[in-house]
C-alpha cells in the first residue's frame, strides 16, 4: 500500500447533505482502514456558527445512520475526532477566511486539498478568497463537484477564473460514477484482456445501452432541479463519461492524460444532435403521480418549489452515434430518469446475432449474446449466451456467466467517494475530468437544449413507478431493439 504524505483537507459545505451522506463517512472509513497518515487533518467549514464539538455531534449522528454499529467502534471514533476541526467560513465574506489562514499557517509544505461541496455559484468566490489569503500553495489541489456550469459559456467562465488560480493539474473535477468499482473493472476488462477486444467494434456490436434509473424524486432539491433538468444533471456528466470509457480506444498507458486524451476523442466524435434531428433522436419526460414500492408519490408539478407550468425534464432518452471507424453506425442509447420502476445503473453491450442459425430457437426478450455491467445497486458483470438444454434433443436456452464482485472478492468494496478521495490525496487525475472534456461535453449537449427550447413542446408525461414515457421504448423499437430491464 502506498503511503500518504501529511495533508490538510479543507471541506467547504461540511454541514451539507453531500458531506454528511458521502464525504465524511468516506473519510471515516479510510481512517478506520489505516489509510490516512497520522498527520492528516480535516478542517470542516460552513457558513453557520458552531464549535467543533457541535459539528462532531452532527457527524456522529450521520455516521450512525449510514454505517454498521461495528464500524463506529469507540477507539476508531475517538482517533478520528482528533483529526477534525470546524471553522466558520462564508463564501460571500472574505474576512471569514482569516481563521482558516491561521489554521493552515506553518503547514505550507503539506498536501493541501480544498474540497468545494457547495453550489457551483460559490466556486469562484471561494477560490479567489483562498488566493487573496495566500492559501494556494504549489502543493494545493481543488476538488469541484458537479454541476460545472449551466451551459458552455458558464462552464468556461468558471474554469477560466479558477484556472487563473490553480493550474489544470491541480483541479479535480469529480464524477463519482467513475469511482465505482465496476467502472474501473470495465477499464480492466477492456484493456487487461484480449478476449473482448476483437469483438469491441461495429462488426460485432449491435448496440450499446447506458441506463441510470432512480426511484427518488427531487428530494428537497426542487429549486435547483427545476433550473437544471435531467439532461444537465445526469447526461452531460455521468452518462457521457460512461460512454467514453465504453467507446474509447486503448490508451498508451493508465496515466491521467493518456486516458483523458482518448475520452476526449470520443466526445468529439459524437454526431451532433440539433434541430429536427435532435427531436427525432431524443425523448423528454416528466413524471406524474404514481406509486413507488407500493407507496403513493406526487407528480413533479406538485412538488414544492416547482412551477405549475414547468417544462423541466425528469427523464431523458437519447440515441447517439459516433463518427469513427470503430463505432460508425452503432447506436448508443442513453437513458436516465427519476421516479422510475427500479433504482439501477448499468451498461449493456448487445452483440449481433449469428448470421445464420442452424437451430430452431426463439431468443425471447433481448439479444442472445450480451454483456451486462451492473453499477448499482449491486456491482458485477454478466455475460449472456446460448447453451444446449440437458436432454437428448438440441434445444438451446439462454445462460449467463456471472461475476458478482461482493461474492467473488469476499470483502467490503470501498465506495466511489472513498476511492476518489484517496486518488485526490495521492495526486491521481486519471478518473477526473479535464477542462477540454468538460467543454466538449457541453458542446454536444447545448444543441439538444436549443432544439427543445425552439420546439417548445412540453415533456411527455409518465406515471411514477414505470420505466418512463412510451416514446422511450419506441426510440429503440424503430430498430427492432428494446431496453434491457431485467432485475
C-alpha positions in Angstrom: 0.0 0.0 0.0 1.5 3.4 -1.0 1.7 5.7 2.0 0.3 9.3 2.0 2.1 12.4 2.9 0.7 14.7 5.7 -2.3 16.6 4.4 -4.8 19.3 5.3 -8.2 18.6 3.7 -10.4 21.7 3.9 -14.1 20.7 3.3 -16.3 23.6 2.3 -20.0 22.9 2.8 -19.2 20.5 5.6 -22.7 20.5 7.1 -24.4 19.9 3.8 -26.1 16.8 2.5 -23.2 15.6 0.3 -20.7 15.9 3.1 -22.8 14.2 5.7 -24.0 11.4 3.5 -20.9 10.7 1.4 -17.7 12.6 2.1 -17.4 12.4 5.9 -18.4 8.7 6.0 -15.8 8.0 3.3 -13.1 9.8 5.2 -14.0 8.0 8.4 -13.9 4.6 6.7 -10.4 5.3 5.1 -9.3 6.4 8.6 -10.5 3.1 10.1 -8.8 1.2 7.3 -5.5 2.9 8.4 -5.0 4.6 5.0 -4.8 8.2 6.3 -1.5 9.3 7.8 -1.4 10.4 11.5 -0.6 13.9 10.4 -3.6 14.2 8.1 -6.1 16.9 9.2 -9.8 17.5 8.2 -10.8 21.2 8.5 -14.5 21.4 8.1 -16.1 24.8 7.2 -19.6 26.1 6.8 -21.5 29.4 7.0 -23.3 28.6 10.2 -21.8 29.3 13.6 -20.9 26.3 15.7 -18.0 24.9 17.5 -16.0 21.7 16.7 -17.9 19.7 19.3 -21.3 20.6 17.9 -20.1 19.8 14.4 -18.8 16.4 15.6 -22.1 15.5 17.2 -23.8 16.0 13.8 -21.1 13.9 12.1 -21.6 11.1 14.6 -25.3 11.1 14.0 -24.8 11.0 10.3 -22.3 8.1 10.6 -24.7 6.2 12.9 -27.4 6.4 10.3 -25.3 5.0 7.5 -22.6 2.7 8.9 -22.8 -0.6 10.7 -22.6 -0.4 14.5 -19.3 -2.3 14.4 -17.8 0.4 12.3 -18.4 3.0 15.0 -16.1 1.4 17.4 -15.2 3.9 20.1 -11.5 3.7 19.6 -11.8 4.5 15.9 -14.2 7.3 16.5 -12.0 8.9 19.2 -8.9 8.8 17.0 -10.9 10.2 14.0 -12.2 13.1 16.2 -8.6 14.1 16.8 -8.2 14.9 13.1 -11.2 17.2 12.8 -11.6 20.9 13.4 -14.5 23.1 12.5 -14.2 26.7 11.3 -16.8 29.1 10.1 -16.3 30.4 6.6 -18.7 32.2 4.3 -18.1 32.2 0.5 -19.5 35.8 0.4 -17.3 37.1 3.2 -13.6 37.4 2.5 -12.8 38.2 6.1 -14.2 34.9 7.3 -11.3 33.1 5.7 -8.8 34.7 8.1 -9.4 31.9 10.7 -8.7 29.3 8.0 -5.4 31.1 7.2 -4.4 30.9 10.8 -5.2 27.2 11.0 -3.1 26.5 7.9 -0.1 28.7 8.8 3.1 26.7 9.1 1.9 23.8 7.1 2.6 25.2 3.6 4.6 22.1 2.6 1.7 19.7 3.3 -0.6 18.5 0.6 -3.5 20.9 0.8 -6.9 19.9 -0.6 -9.8 22.3 -0.9 -13.0 20.3 -1.5 -15.8 22.5 -2.7 -19.0 20.6 -1.7 -21.1 23.7 -2.3 -23.3 25.2 -5.1 -21.2 26.0 -8.2 -22.1 29.7 -7.8 -19.7 29.8 -4.9 -16.7 28.1 -6.6 -15.1 31.2 -7.9 -15.6 33.3 -4.8 -14.1 30.6 -2.6 -11.0 30.1 -4.8 -10.5 33.9 -5.0 -10.7 34.3 -1.3 -8.3 31.5 -0.8 -5.9 33.1 -3.2 -6.3 36.5 -1.5 -5.3 35.0 1.8 -2.2 33.4 0.3 -3.5 29.9 0.9 -3.0 28.5 -2.6 0.5 26.8 -2.4 2.3 24.7 -5.0 1.0 21.6 -3.0 -2.6 22.7 -3.2 -5.4 20.9 -5.1 -9.1 21.9 -5.5 -12.0 19.5 -5.9 -15.1 20.7 -7.8 -18.4 18.9 -7.5 -20.9 19.0 -10.4 -22.6 20.7 -12.0 -19.8 22.6 -13.6 -21.8 25.4 -15.2 -25.3 25.6 -16.6 -24.1 25.8 -20.2 -20.8 26.1 -22.2 -20.4 29.8 -21.5 -20.8 29.4 -17.7 -18.5 26.4 -17.7 -15.9 28.4 -19.5 -16.3 31.3 -17.1 -15.9 29.2 -14.0 -12.9 27.2 -15.5 -11.1 30.3 -16.6 -11.3 32.1 -13.3 -10.4 29.0 -11.3 -7.7 28.2 -13.8 -6.1 31.6 -13.2 -5.6 30.5 -9.6 -5.0 26.7 -9.8 -3.0 25.0 -12.6 -5.0 22.4 -14.6 -3.2 19.5 -13.0 -4.3 20.7 -9.5 -8.0 20.8 -10.5 -10.1 17.7 -9.7 -13.5 17.8 -11.4 -15.2 14.9 -9.6 -17.7 12.5 -11.1 -18.5 9.8 -8.5 -19.6 7.3 -11.2 -16.0 7.0 -12.3 -15.1 5.9 -8.8 -17.4 2.9 -8.8 -15.6 -0.5 -8.6 -17.4 -1.7 -11.7 -16.4 1.2 -13.9 -12.8 0.7 -13.0 -13.3 -3.1 -13.7 -14.7 -2.1 -17.1 -11.3 -0.5 -17.8 -9.6 -3.7 -16.6 -12.0 -5.8 -18.6 -11.4 -3.9 -21.8 -7.7 -3.2 -21.6 -6.4 -6.1 -19.4 -7.8 -8.9 -21.5 -7.6 -9.9 -25.2 -10.9 -11.7 -25.0 -13.3 -8.9 -26.0 -11.0 -6.6 -28.0 -11.7 -8.3 -31.4 -15.4 -8.0 -30.7 -15.4 -4.4 -29.4 -16.4 -2.7 -32.7 -19.1 -2.1 -35.2 -18.7 -5.5 -36.9 -19.9 -7.4 -33.8 -21.7 -5.0 -31.6 -25.4 -4.3 -32.4 -26.0 -1.5 -29.9 -24.9 -0.2 -26.5 -27.3 0.9 -23.7 -26.3 3.1 -20.8 -29.1 3.5 -18.2 -29.2 5.2 -14.8 -32.7 5.0 -13.2 -33.7 6.4 -9.9 -36.7 5.8 -7.7 -36.3 9.0 -5.8 -37.9 12.3 -6.9 -36.3 15.7 -6.4 -35.9 15.1 -2.6 -35.7 18.7 -1.4 -33.6 19.8 -4.4 -36.6 21.1 -6.5 -35.3 24.7 -6.6 -32.0 23.5 -8.1 -33.5 20.7 -10.2 -36.2 22.9 -11.8 -33.4 25.1 -13.2 -31.4 22.1 -14.3 -33.2 19.1 -15.5 -32.1 15.5 -16.2 -30.0 16.3 -19.3 -27.7 18.7 -17.5 -27.9 16.9 -14.2 -27.1 13.4 -15.4 -26.3 13.1 -19.1 -23.8 15.9 -19.5 -21.5 14.3 -16.9 -22.3 10.8 -15.7 -23.7 9.1 -18.8 -21.3 10.8 -21.2 -18.3 9.7 -19.1 -19.6 6.1 -19.1 -20.0 6.3 -22.8 -16.4 7.5 -23.1 -15.0 4.5 -21.2 -17.1 2.0 -23.2 -16.1 3.5 -26.6 -12.6 4.9 -26.2 -9.6 3.5 -28.0 -6.9 1.7 -25.9 -4.8 4.5 -24.2 -1.0 4.2 -24.3 -0.9 3.8 -20.5 -3.1 4.3 -17.4 -1.6 7.7 -16.9 -4.1 10.5 -16.5 -3.6 12.4 -19.8 -3.3 9.2 -21.8 -6.7 8.1 -20.7 -8.3 11.5 -20.9 -6.9 12.1 -24.4 -8.9 9.0 -25.6 -12.0 10.1 -23.7 -11.9 13.5 -25.4 -11.7 11.8 -28.9 -15.0 10.0 -28.1 -16.7 13.2 -27.1 -15.5 15.0 -30.2 -16.6 12.0 -32.4 -20.3 12.2 -31.2 -22.5 13.1 -34.1 -24.2 16.5 -33.4 -27.8 16.4 -32.4 -29.6 19.6 -33.4 -32.9 20.9 -34.8 -35.2 18.2 -36.1 -32.5 15.6 -35.8 -32.3 16.2 -32.1 -36.1 16.0 -31.7 -36.2 12.7 -33.6 -33.4 11.1 -31.5 -34.3 12.3 -28.0 -37.2 11.8 -25.6 -38.0 14.1 -22.7 -40.3 13.0 -20.0 -41.8 14.3 -16.7 -43.2 12.1 -14.0 -46.8 12.3 -12.9 -48.3 11.0 -9.6 -48.0 7.3 -9.2 -46.6 4.7 -6.7 -43.0 3.7 -5.8 -42.6 0.4 -3.8 -46.3 0.4 -3.2 -46.4 3.9 -1.7 -48.2 6.8 -3.5 -45.9 9.7 -4.6 -46.7 13.1 -6.0 -46.2 14.2 -9.6 -43.3 16.6 -10.4 -45.6 19.6 -10.9 -46.9 19.0 -7.4 -43.5 19.1 -5.8 -42.8 22.1 -3.6 -40.8 24.9 -5.3 -41.7 23.5 -8.8 -43.6 25.9 -11.1 -47.0 24.6 -12.1 -46.2 25.0 -15.8 -42.6 23.7 -15.6 -41.2 22.1 -18.7 -38.2 20.7 -16.9 -37.5 17.1 -17.9 -37.1 14.4 -15.2 -36.4 11.7 -17.8 -34.2 11.7 -20.9 -33.6 9.0 -23.5 -31.1 9.6 -26.4 -30.0 7.7 -29.5 -26.4 8.8 -30.2 -23.8 7.7 -32.7 -20.0 8.1 -33.0 -18.4 9.1 -36.3 -15.3 7.0 -36.2 -14.1 3.7 -37.7 -14.7 1.6 -34.6 -18.3 2.6 -34.0 -19.8 4.1 -37.1 -23.5 3.1 -37.4 -23.7 1.5 -33.9 -26.5 3.2 -31.8 -25.6 4.2 -28.3 -28.7 4.6 -26.2 -28.6 6.7 -23.1 -31.4 6.8 -20.6 -31.9 8.4 -17.2 -34.9 9.4 -15.1 -36.4 10.0 -11.7 -39.3 8.1 -10.2 -38.7 5.1 -12.4 -39.6 1.5 -11.6 -36.2 0.5 -10.1 -33.0 2.1 -8.8 -30.3 0.8 -11.2 -27.3 1.8 -13.2 -26.0 -0.5 -15.9 -24.2 -0.7 -19.2 -25.4 -3.3 -21.7 -23.4 -4.3 -24.8 -25.7 -6.2 -27.2 -23.7 -8.2 -29.7 -25.0 -9.1 -33.2 -27.0 -12.3 -33.9 -25.3 -15.2 -35.7 -25.5 -14.6 -39.4 -27.3 -18.0 -39.9 -28.8 -20.1 -37.1 -28.8 -23.8 -37.6 -31.1 -24.2 -34.5 -34.8 -24.0 -34.1 -34.6 -21.4 -31.3 -36.6 -18.4 -30.1 -34.4 -15.9 -28.2 -37.3 -14.1 -26.5 -36.6 -10.7 -25.0 -33.2 -9.1 -25.5 -30.2 -10.4 -27.6 -28.8 -13.9 -27.2 -25.3 -12.5 -26.7 -24.9 -9.5 -24.5 -22.6 -8.2 -21.8 -24.3 -6.5 -18.8 -22.2 -4.4 -16.5 -24.1 -3.6 -13.3 -23.1 -0.4 -11.5 -25.8 -0.2 -8.8 -27.3 -1.3 -6.6 -25.1 -4.5 -6.9 -21.9 -4.3 -8.8 -21.0 -7.1 -11.2 -20.6 -8.3 -14.8 -22.8 -10.8 -16.5 -22.2 -12.4 -19.9 -25.3 -13.9 -21.6 -25.0 -16.6 -24.2 -26.9 -19.6 -25.6 -26.3 -23.2 -24.5 -27.9 -26.6 -25.0 -30.5 -27.7 -22.5 -29.9 -31.1 -20.9 -31.6 -33.9 -22.7 -31.5 -35.9 -25.9 -32.7 -33.1 -28.2 -30.8 -30.0 -29.4 -32.8 -27.3 -27.6 -31.0 -24.0 -26.8 -31.7 -21.7 -23.9 -30.1 -18.5 -22.5 -27.5 -19.0 -19.8 -25.1 -16.5 -18.2 -21.7 -16.3 -16.6 -22.0 -14.1 -13.6 -19.2 -12.2 -11.8 -20.6 -10.8 -8.6 -17.9 -8.6 -7.0 -19.2 -8.9 -3.5 -19.2 -12.7 -3.8 -16.0 -13.0 -5.7 -13.8 -10.9 -3.5 -15.4 -11.5 -0.1 -14.6 -8.1 1.2 -16.3 -4.8 1.5 -15.7 -2.7 -1.6 -14.7 0.9 -1.0 -17.4 3.2 -2.3 -16.8 5.7 -5.1 -16.1 8.7 -2.8 -13.7 6.7 -0.7 -11.7 5.7 -3.8 -11.8 9.2 -5.4 -10.8 11.0 -2.2 -7.8 8.7 -1.9 -6.9 9.5 -5.5 -7.1 13.2 -4.8 -4.8 12.8 -1.8 -2.4 10.7 -3.9 -2.5 13.2 -6.8 -4.0 10.7 -9.3 -6.0 12.5 -12.0 -7.0 9.6 -14.2 -10.6 9.4 -13.1 -11.2 13.1 -13.1 -12.5 15.2 -16.0 -10.1 17.6 -17.8 -11.2 21.1 -18.9 -11.3 20.2 -22.6 -13.5 17.2 -21.8 -15.9 19.4 -19.9 -16.1 21.8 -22.9 -16.6 19.0 -25.4 -19.5 17.5 -23.3 -21.3 20.9 -23.2 -20.7 21.5 -26.9 -22.7 18.3 -27.6 -25.4 18.9 -25.1 -26.2 22.6 -25.9 -27.8 22.0 -29.4 -30.2 19.4 -27.8 -31.2 22.0 -25.3 -31.6 24.6 -28.0 -33.8 22.2 -30.1 -36.1 21.5 -27.2 -36.4 25.2 -26.4 -37.2 26.1 -30.0 -39.8 23.4 -30.4 -41.5 24.5 -27.2 -43.1 21.1 -26.6 -43.7 20.0 -23.0 -42.0 16.8 -21.8 -44.0 13.6 -22.3 -45.8 12.5 -19.1 -45.1 9.2 -17.5 -46.5 7.6 -14.4 -44.2 7.4 -11.4 -43.1 3.8 -10.8 -42.9 2.9 -14.6 -40.0 2.9 -17.0 -40.8 6.3 -18.4 -42.7 7.5 -21.5 -43.8 5.0 -24.2 -41.8 7.1 -26.7 -38.6 5.9 -25.0 -39.4 2.3 -26.0 -40.4 3.5 -29.4 -37.0 5.1 -29.9 -35.4 1.6 -29.8 -38.3 -0.1 -31.4 -37.6 1.7 -34.7 -34.5 -0.6 -34.9 -36.2 -3.7 -33.5 -34.5 -3.4 -30.2 -35.7 -2.8 -26.6 -34.3 -1.6 -23.3 -32.7 -4.1 -21.0 -35.0 -4.1 -17.9 -34.2 -7.4 -16.1 -33.7 -7.3 -12.4 
